[in-house]
Amino acid sequence: MLKRIIFSLILLIVFYRVDAQRNTSNYEIAYKKALQIYKSADFEKAQKEFEALCNNRVESPLVPYSFYFNALSSTKLHKYVEAKTTLSNLLALYPNWSQKEEIDYLFANMAFEEKNYVEALNIAQFIESEPFQDDLMEMKSFYIGQITSQKILQELIKKFPDERDLFEKKNKVVISTQTNSQALNIKQSKGYSNFGILLPLDIESLDSEKPRKNQYAVDIYQGMKMAKSALLKEGITVNLFTYDIANNPDEMMELVNNESFKKMDLLVGPLYAETNRVATAYCETNQIPIINPMSNNRKILDEYNLSFLAQPSAEMQAIKAVDFVRRQAFMGRNTAIYYTDSPNDSTMAATYRQQMEKVGYEVVKFEKILAFSDDIGSKLPINKVSHIFMATSDKKAGLSMITALNKKDYISPLVTTAEAFNSSNLSNGTLSGREVYCIDPEFVDLEKPEVDVFRKDYLSKYGIIPSYYAFHGYDLALFWGRILGRNSSDIRKSLDSRDSYKDIYNLSGFNYIKSQDNQVLPVTTFQNYKFVLAK
């Protein structure tokens, strides 16, 4: 889409001047060959050719251009991580290179491609040379023109009030939304709600005797079916429509263009990024809520203000963990923070660090660890801290941390994720004498009367003990059925009212007051061979 003719000519002029001043070397011959391959649009081959030429030990003014065209070839192949690494190396090795704004332009282009609009526009502000301005305007106009989310546009306008294209695009989106208002009013007055269930069911029937690949998805749906019956007793009618949606955006696109699908008032799922993106765009156009029942990725909330996470995001879990710690009588105002290699782990740890520093705690350690006691032990702080926080999705990490603490005779409380432990292998002796607390969004309190009733009803209906996902599906449908059934005309107002949270649920419930992220998070501790809610 982007035409870089001006900049390419500038670069080529430089190259020819170099050739005029020097005898042709082997490096220059190889460079010209790679450049011809790039111009022929064989970017895969060009990237490899330029990569071989990225050698700063060669004394040639063409070397930084090899880095640049290596990165440019990578962007054409959508290999943005590789391109950013190459450009970073170029800047580190040649900080005074004359074509610095070429690099900034490419960084901005990649940020737009990855929908990091704030980063892209920030970078673009630093490109001031006149020859770049027309191409910059074209690039910004193209990518901003693709934004369909009012929420994103409004946030960008606040940050970049001088970007005329943002205002123009916002006006188009507002007009589009207004044209749908009449249809929305009809939906809100019909006296019942249609829920579209977009899960990877991967089955031909809902026969409970048949083993399935994605049993969790079926459990969510079966829980929702039981909630439908419960809602009917409250005078709330919810119709459930199931769609077997995995990670095929073409199937999702076909579905949203189906006339019968336009009867939906709320979507649950899809679970995968590509199909969820299509569904979210559809929901924004029609101003209906979309709920992700499984994801902890807060980024999916950014594009639309009626998209919600049923489970707290990794960031929210960290924030609520900090709230829990502040209520405890831990000695001291410092902490050591560790995380394993999942992206969610590092996100949670980084948020925990930020929040802890915000409330005045000193972070004496912030390190990535392997889930082995020797590695953990080598990274423990020398002096005692008020508590240790470990963000992990590795079930080996919990016992490894306990082993490391025991070897060092370290008695600080441990705050971690429930995923750190395989609870079936735990005993009171394992954690004896230790304060261990787990942030556990999937906690089911078997002592709760509502849980006991649901277990019996589910067993009677399906012949099996309900999993966490069955409880989760039941609560999710119950909550959103009540939200739409009691006041479908203003969903945000209902979610911001404390009256919407007076009902009791099997699990820990929901809280979306001024949030799209569920703010309820159980914290548990191990007692009498089981996890129970911590005080």
C-alpha positions, -999 to +999 in steps of 0.1 A: +000+000+000+028+024+009+048+041-019+083+049-008+096+061-042+111+093-029+130+076-002+141+048-025+155+073-049+174+091-021+190+058-011+198+048-047+215+082-053+237+076-023+246+042-035+255+054-070+277+081-055+295+055-035+300+034-066+314+064-085+340+070-058+351+035-051+363+005-071+336-022-071+342-047-043+328-081-037+306-066-010+292-040-034+285-066-060+266-088-035+247-057-023+236-047-058+224-083-064+204-083-032+189-049-041+178-062-075+161-092-058+143-068-034+131-047-064+118-078-080+095-083-049+111-116-039+112-105-003+120-139+012+151-143-009+160-106-005+158-109+033+182-138+033+206-120+010+207-088+030+209-108+063+242-123+050+254-087+043+247-074+079+283-076+089+296-045+107+332-058+104+331-050+067+343-014+061+317-002+036+292+026+038+267+002+023+265-020+055+239+000+073+218+000+041+220-038+042+206-037+078+178-014+066+168-035+036+170-066+056+144-051+080+123-037+051+122-072+035+111-087+069+082-062+071+070-071+037+069-107+050+051-095+082+080-107+103+078-076+125+098-090+155+127-098+132+125-064+115+125-046+149+155-065+161+174-057+129+165-020+131+175-019+168+209-035+159+213-009+131+207+019+155+231+004+181+259-001+156+254+031+135+239+057+159+249+085+135+236+070+103+222+097+081+190+079+072+176+079+108+142+091+098+139+061+074+141+039+105+115+059+124+092+057+094+095+019+093+089+016+130+058+037+127+046+016+098+050-016+118+032-001+148+003+007+126+003-028+111+001-042+147-027-018+156-004+000+182-019+033+171-005+054+200+030+041+194+027+047+157+015+083+160+041+091+187+069+079+164+054+098+134+056+131+154+094+129+154+097+126+116+100+162+106+118+162+072+097+177+044+102+148+019+085+124+044+054+144+050+032+133+021+040+097+027+033+101+064+000+117+057-009+088+033+001+062+058-018+077+087-049+083+066-048+046+054-045+030+089-067+054+107-093+048+080-094+011+090-104+018+126-140+010+133-139+013+171-154+046+185-136+039+218-101+037+201-108+068+180-120+088+210-089+078+230-066+087+201-083+121+196-076+129+233-040+121+229-035+136+194-060+165+190-041+178+159-047+147+138-074+159+114-080+124+100-090+111+134-118+136+137-130+129+102-130+091+108-148+096+141-176+115+124-181+086+099-183+060+127-208+081+147-230+084+116-228+046+111-238+040+147-267+064+145-281+045+115-283+014+137-302+030+166-336+023+153-329-014+150-314-014+185-346+000+200-366-028+183-342-054+199-346-039+233-384-040+234-390-076+223-391-091+259-365-117+256-328-120+248-309-142+223-274-153+233-251-165+205-227-191+220-196-191+198-174-219+212-152-246+197-177-274+205-162-297+179-191-322+182-219-335+161-243-338+190-244-330+227-244-366+238-229-366+273-217-402+269-194-393+239-159-382+247-149-349+231-118-329+223-130-296+238-150-309+267-146-275+285-166-258+258-194-283+261-194-279+299-197-241+296-227-246+273-244-272+295-240-249+325-256-221+304-285-243+296-292-249+332-290-211+338-317-206+311-341-227+332-332-208+364-338-174+347-372-185+334-383-189+371-373-153+376-394-142+346-364-137+324-364-154+290-331-162+273-327-182+241-294-199+235-281-204+199-249-224+196-223-220+168-193-243+165-166-216+160-129-223+163-102-202+147-114-197+112-122-160+105-138-168+072-165-189+089-170-161+114-174-136+086-199-158+069-219-161+102-221-124+109-234-118+074-262-144+080-295-126+083-307-149+112-275-140+132-287-104+134-312-115+160-285-120+186-285-096+216-252-109+232-223-131+221-203-154+243-170-161+226-153-168+202-122-179+221-096-174+194-081-140+184-089-139+147-126-150+150-130-128+181-118-098+162-145-103+135-172-109+162-161-078+181-164-056+150-199-070+144-209-063+180-197-028+179-216-021+147-248-035+163-240-022+199-244-055+216-221-070+244-195-096+237-182-118+265-150-138+264-155-166+290-119-179+290-093-152+281-071-133+306-059-110+278-069-075+286-059-062+251-091-077+236-111-051+255-094-021+238-114-020+206-149-019+219-164-006+252-190-034+255-165-062+253-159-080+286-138-106+302-156-131+324-123-140+342-101-112+355-072-103+332-036-110+342-033-073+350-065-073+371-053-104+390-020-086+399-040-055+410-063-076+432-033-095+446-018-062+457-051-053+474-050-086+492-014-082+504-021-047+517-048-061+540-024-087+555-002-082+585+030-090+566+060-074+582+079-049+561+073-028+530+094-047+504+090-077+481+107-100+457+089-107+424+095-137+401+079-150+369+082-179+345+082-177+307+045-174+297+036-139+284+008-138+309+033-145+337+055-115+327+025-093+322+012-101+357+046-097+373+052-063+356+018-051+367+024-063+403+057-045+404+041-013+391+013-014+416+036-023+445+059+006+438+028+028+435+018+021+471+053+026+484+068-009+485+104-015+475+109-042+449+143-057+458+142-085+432+124-087+398+136-117+379+126-144+354+131-179+368+131-215+356+108-238+374+137-256+392+146-251+429+183-245+422+176-217+397+151-201+421+173-205+451+202-187+434+179-157+428+163-153+463+172-121+481+198-122+508+177-105+534+141-113+543+113-095+525+077-089+536+065-115+510+075-131+477+053-129+446+056-155+419+036-152+386+035-186+369+015-210+349+040-238+354+027-264+378+062-274+388+071-239+399+052-239+432+069-269+448+103-257+433+098-224+450+089-241+483+120-264+481+142-234+474+127-215+504+132-245+526+168-249+516+175-213+524+155-214+556+135-185+541+102-180+559+086-150+540+050-156+529+045-167+493+018-151+471+014-169+437-010-183+412-031-214+417-015-228+386+018-230+405+006-262+422-008-295+413-032-297+442-037-335+439+000-339+449-001-315+478-002-325+515-003-305+547+033-315+553+045-300+520+034-265+530+037-270+568+046-238+587+044-217+555+020-189+546+011-196+510-017-177+492-029-184+457-048-160+433-073-184+419-100-172+394-112-208+389-118-216+426-150-236+434-159-235+471-174-269+477-187-258+511-210-232+496-247-242+497-253-229+462-225-251+448-239-282+465-274-276+450-259-270+415-238-302+418-268-323+426-289-308+398-262-311+372-255-347+382-292-355+380-295-339+345-262-350+329-251-379+350-216-364+358-201-341+384-199-306+370-164-292+362-154-256+369-164-247+334-200-259+340-202-237+371-187-209+351-211-212+322-240-213+346-230-181+365-221-163+333-255-169+317-273-161+349-255-128+354-258-115+318-294-128+315-303-107+345-284-076+331-303-078+298-335-090+313-338-062+339-325-032+319-315-039+283-318-002+273-286+009+292-262-020+298-234+003+310-257+019+336-267-015+349-231-026+352-222+005+371-250+000+396-242-019+428-278-033+428-267-055+399-244-074+422-267-083+450-274-118+437-254-148+449-236-170+424-219-204+426-185-190+421-172-157+433-194-135+412-188-105+390-180-068+393-178-045+362-184-012+379-165+013+356-147-017+341-149-042+313-126-065+333-142-087+360-128-073+393-137-103+415-108-125+423-107-153+450-075-157+470-070-191+486-047-209+511-041-246+517-057-261+548-066-296+557-056-311+524-076-285+503-076-249+492-100-227+510-107-189+508-081-169+526-094-144+552 
